C-alpha cells in the first residue's frame, strides 16, 4: 500500500484526493491545512484518517510514502524541500516555485535525496496532448516552423467562475504581495509547458506583461493590492529554429478556460484545442490534405493520468517526463519572460 499525504485542502486538493482514491494499492492517509477546520472537513469528505494543521508534524509522524503539495505558490519550495529531506516522493502543484533560485533549490533537494518527484501540469492528463506531442517528435509534420499557443480566461470580465471581488481564491491571484506571479505564473506556466512539450526547448523569449485597471478603489480589495499582471504576450525562439507566439489573459471575453496550440511544420500542421476536446486533435498532413487545406480529426486512446504516473514513479523509481527537471525548465521560461518585460528586450533562457 502506498500511503500519501495532502498538504493544502483547497479546491484542487479535492481533485487529487478523488484521483488517487481510485488507484488500486494507494490510500490518502493524511491531510494538512493551516486552517484546522478546513483540514477536518476535507478529511471527513474524503475518508482520510489523520489530520494535521502543521505539515512538519505530518512528516514527523513517519507514516507516508509520498506527499502532494497543493499549497499557495509561496510555500511550494519550503514544503517540497522538507518532504525530500524526509526521503518521501513529492508531487507539487504548478508553478514549481516563485523564482528560478527556489526552483533550483527544489531540484537539488530531490536529486540529493533520490526521491520520485513531479510537477502537476494538469493538462498533461489530456491524451490529445500526449498523442500530438508524439506525432510532432516523430517528424510527421516535418520541421517545426511556427507555433501559436494561448491560454485564455475571462473571469475579470464575467462571473462564469463567480465574482472575483468576493472570492479569496481569485483575488490572491491578482496580488504580488500574496505570492502571485499573475497570469504569467498561473496560466503561463501551463502554456509554456504545453508548447515546449510539443515542440522542444525554448531558448529565447521577448515578452510583455500588462496589468490593467480593474476599477477597484485605490487598486485594492481588502488586503489584496491588485498589482499582478493579468495579460502577457511573448514571441519565443525554439532550440530547433522554430518561431512561436504565446499569450494569455484573464480578459478574454467568451473564453471560460481555453487552452490551444497550433504547430505548423514544413510538411503539415497539428492543432490541440483542449477547450474543444481532451481526447482528439486535428492534423493537416499528406499532399492531398495540404493542397486542399483539409484537416482530419484524430481520436486518441486513453493514457495514464498524472496521478497514475506519479504512483508508477514511486513504484518503479523511474522519473516521469513532468519531473522537477522539467519544472525548472518552465520556471526558467517564466524568469526570462519577467526579465524581458522589465528590460523591454528579448532575453535568453537561463537555467
N, C-alpha and C positions, 0 to 999 in steps of 0.2 A: 504493500500500500504506500503510495506517495502522498505525503501529508503537506498541505500548503497553507500558508497564512496570507491574509489580505490586509494591507495597511492602507487606510483611507476607505471610507464606506459611502462615498458619494455615488452619483448616478452610474458612472462607468463600472464601479465595483460590482454592481448587481449583474451586469453582463458577464463579468469574469466568473462570479460565483455560479451562475447558471451554466456557462460553457464548461467549466472544469467539473461541475457536478454531474455532467453527462458522460464523462470519460471513465471507463472501467479501470479500477485499481487506483483511482485518485479520490482524495477527500479533502475538502477545505475544512481544516480542523481548528483554525483560529482566525480572528479578525481584530483589528485595532483602529481606533479613531480617537483623536484628541478630545472629541466631544463624546463622553462616555455613553450618554443616552443614545446617540446615533449608532454607536457600535453595538449596543444591546439590541436595538430594534433590528439592525442588519442581521445579527446573529440569529434572532428569533425567526426572521423572514426566510433565512436560508438553512436553518438547522445546524448552525455552527456551535460546537460545544464550548470553546474557550474564547473569552472576550477580554480585551486589554484597552487601556487608554494611553499606553506608552509603548512604542514599538520595541524599545530596549528590553522591557520586561517580557515581551512576547518572544524575542530572540533568546533571552536568557533562560527561558523555560526549557529550551533544548529539545523540543518535540516536533520539529519541522524538517522537511527536505528542501523546501523552496518557499520563496516569498513573492507575492505580486504587489508591486508598489503603485498605488493609484492615488497618491497624494498630489498636491499642487506642485508645479514645476520647481519652486524654490527648494523643496526638500528631496528632490529626486537623487541628487548626488550623495547627500548625507546618509540617506537610508540605504541606497544601493551599496555604498562602500561598507557600511556596518554589516549588511547581510553577507557580502562577500567574505569579510573577515571572520564570520562565523562558519564559513565553509558551505554556505547554502546557495542553491540556484536562485537566480533573480530574474524576474520578468518586470520591466519598468515601463511605465507609460511614456508616451512621447510628449513633448520633445525630450531628448535624452537629458538635457541639463539647461541651465540658464546662461551658460558661457562655454566657450571652447575649452578653457582651462579646467572647468568642472568635468566636462566630458572626458578629457584626457585622464583625470584622476580616477574616474569611474572605470575606464578601460584598464588602467594599470592595476586597479584593485582586483577585478575579476580575473585578469591574466595571471597575477601572482598567486591568487587562491586556486586557480584552475577550476572554477565553478561554471556550470552552464549559465548562459546569460542571453537575454533577448530584450529588444525594444518593441513595444506593441504598436507597430504601424498597422492599424486595424484594417486598412484597405488591402493589405496583402492576403486577407481572408478571401478576397474575390478570385474565383477560379479564372475569370476572364483576364484579369491582370497577369496571373501566373502563366496562363497559356500564351497570351500575347507576347510576354517577355521572352518565352522560349522561341517563338516564331522570329522575333527580331534578332535574337542572339544567333539563331541558326542561319541568318543571312537570307531569309526567304523574301524580304523586301529590298534586299541589296544593301548598299552603303547608306547609312542614315545621313540625310541631308538637312532636314528641317523638322523641328519639333514644336508643337503648340500644346501647352498644358495649362489647365486652370482649375481652381477650386473656388467656387462662388457660393456665398450665403447672403441672406437678405434680412437677418434679424435686427439690423439697425433701422430698417425702413418698413418692417412688417411685424406682426405679432404671431407668426406661424409657430414660433418656439416659445411664445409668451412675451411679456413686456420686460425688456432688458433692464429698464429703470428700477424694477422691483425684484429682480432675481439675482441673488448674490453670485450664483454660478455663471452668470453672464457678465455682470458689472466688473468682477475682478479681472476678467479678460481684457478690460479696457484701461487697466491701471498698472503702470510700470512699478509703482511702489508696492504693489501686491504680487510682484513676480512675473507679470505678464510680459511677453515679448510681442504682444499684439497679434495681428492676423499672420504676421510672418512666422512667429513661433508656433502658433496654434494650428494654422492651416498650411502655412508654407512648408513646414517640415513634412507633411503628408505629400504635397505635390512635388517637392524636391525628391523625396524618396521614390515616388512613383516614376518620375521622369528618368532618374538615374537607374532605377531597377530595369526599366525598359531599354534604355539607350546607352548605359555605361556612365563612367565618371564625368562629372562636371569640373572643369579646370579654371574657368573664369566667369565672373558674374558682374554685370552692370545693372544695378538695382536702384529703384527709387521707392522710399517708404513715405506714406502720407497719412496724417491724422486730420480728420475733418471735424468741423464744429458740429456738435450734436444737440445744441440748443439747451444745454443744462446751465443753470445759474452758476457762474464762476467756474464753469467747466468741471463740475464735480457732482456726484451723487453720494451724499453722506460722506463716508471716509474715503471714497474712491475718486481720485483725480483721473479724469478721462484723457490721459496723455499717450496711451499706447497706439501704435499705428493700426489703422483699420483697412488699408489698401496697400498693395505693393505690386510693382511691375518690374520684371527683370528680363534682360537679354543674357543668355548664357552660352558659353562655348563648351562643347563636349571634347573629351580627350581624343576621340577618333575623328574630329574635324567638323562634326555637325553643329548647326546653329539652332538655338531654341529660344522661345518666348514663353515665359512662365509668369502667371499673375494670379492674384487672389484678392477678394474683397468681401466685406460684410454688407456692402451697399448694393448688391446685385439683385435688384427687384425681379421677382419671378423665379428666383433660384433658392429654394429652401436649403439644399445641401447638395450641390452639383460638382462632381469631380470628373474631369475628362482629359484625355490626352490623345493627340493625333501625331503619328510618326510617319514622315514622308521619306522614303528611300529612293534610290535611283532605279529600282525595279518594282516598286509598288508602294503601298501605304497601308497603315493599320490604325484603327481607332478603338479606344477603350472608353466607354461612357458609363460610369458607374451610377449615374443618375437614372439611366435607362435600364441597365441590367448588370448584375454581378456574374451572370452565367454565360453571356455571349459577348463576342467582339465582332467588329466588322473589318473586312480586308478587301483591298482592291489590288489584284495581282494577276499575272498572266496576260499575254499580249491582247487577247480579245477584251478582257475586262478593262485593261488600261486604256485601250483605244476607245472604248465606249464609256469610260468613266463609270463603270458598273461596280458597285460594292456588294460583297457577299457577307451574310451573317453566319458566324460560326458558333455552334453550341459547344460549350466546354464541359468536360467531365468533372465531377466533384473532386476537390483536392483537400488535403488536411488543413484545418484552421490553425491560427496562431497558437491557440491553446493546445491542440494536439501536437503541434511541432515542438512546443516548449516541453511537454511531457516526454516526447521522443528524445529531446536533447538531454534531459535528466537521465533517462534510462540508458541511452547509448553513450553519453559523454561526448558526442559529436556536435560541433557548433551548427546553429541554424544560420541561414543567409541573412536573417534580420537580427544579428547579434550586436553587441556593443561596438564592434569594429565598424559595422555599417552605421550605427547610431552616431559615432564620432564623425563619420564622413558627412552625414546630413547636418550635424551641428556645425561643421566647417562651412557648409553652404549658407547656413543662417548667419554665421560670423562674417563671411565675405559679403553677404548682402547688406548687413549693417554697416560695415566699413565702407562699402561702395556708396551707399546712400549718404553717409556723413561726408565723404570726400567728393561726391558728385563726379566720380570717375570709375572705370572698371577696376576690379580687384582680382588678383589671382587667389584661388582657393588654397588655403594652407591648413595642414593637419596639425 
